[in-house]
Every structure is written in structure tokens, then in C-alpha cells.
Amino acid sequence: MKCSFCSRNIPKGTGKMFVKRTGEIFYFCSSKCQRNQKLRRSSKKLKWARQ
């Protein structure tokens, strides 16, 4: 499974799954990625996020 924000692999048993009311599913490896997604930041502009 990969993080929806930074595209890193998430080890089994870790991370978070977020489901929107529309049924869209997001997987996050850390709260850092989750906060940045919520703030609508682009992962392309951040140096620490892989593409």
C-alpha cells in the first residue's frame, strides 16, 4: 500500500486510512502527510515528498 500524499510504501500494521463521504479512500503514512493533504498542499512542491 502507498501513501496517498507522498507515495511512500506503508508497512503493514501502520498508517491511517481516511474515507470521505463520497467513498474516496486515502492512505497516509504519517500525520504530517495527513495534515498537508487537509491543507490542500501539493506534494510536487515539497522536497521531502517523493513523486
C-alpha positions in Angstrom: 0.0 0.0 0.0 1.3 3.5 -0.8 0.7 6.8 0.9 -1.8 9.0 -1.0 0.2 12.1 -0.4 4.0 11.3 -0.5 3.8 7.9 -2.4 6.0 6.1 0.2 5.3 2.4 1.0 3.3 1.9 4.2 4.5 -1.1 6.3 1.7 -3.5 7.3 0.0 -2.5 10.6 0.9 1.2 10.4 -0.5 4.3 8.9 -4.1 5.6 8.6 -7.0 5.1 6.2 -9.3 8.0 5.7 -12.6 7.6 3.9 -14.5 10.6 2.6 -18.3 10.7 2.5 -18.1 10.3 -1.3 -16.4 6.9 -0.8 -12.9 8.1 -1.8 -10.2 6.4 0.2 -6.9 7.9 1.3 -4.0 6.1 2.9 -1.5 8.1 5.0 1.9 7.0 6.3 2.1 9.8 8.9 0.1 12.6 10.4 2.5 15.0 8.6 1.1 13.7 5.3 -2.5 13.8 6.5 -2.2 17.5 7.7 -0.6 18.6 4.4 -3.4 16.8 2.4 -6.0 18.5 4.5 -4.4 21.9 3.9 -4.6 21.2 0.2 -0.8 21.4 -0.3 0.7 19.9 -3.4 3.2 17.1 -2.9 5.0 18.2 -6.1 6.2 21.4 -4.4 7.5 19.8 -1.2 11.1 18.5 -1.3 10.5 15.7 1.3 7.6 14.1 -0.6 8.6 11.7 -3.4 7.0 11.6 -6.8 
